Amino acid sequence: MSCSACTLHTPNGDRIRKARHRKITHEQLHLRAGMSRDVLHKFEAGSHDPPLYALPRIARVLDVPITDLVG
């Protein structure tokens, strides 16, 4: 599998951030999704990929399909 194929299924911090900016604050997302501010910031900054269990939480709080959060 090539690297470009891997990125098709990797959560994209920009996508999470853009979806959040349309709906709620960083503070609201971290509280509603049950994760720390620092961890959420790392996801949005792209320095860490969210674990699989976090994606449904983020998508549910943002009211978007998980597919909107991955590239």
Buried (B, 14 or more C-beta within 10 A) or exposed (E): EEEEEEEEEEBBBEBBBBBBEEEBEBEEBBBBBEBEEEBBBBBBEBEBBBEEEBBEBBBEBBEBEEEEBBE
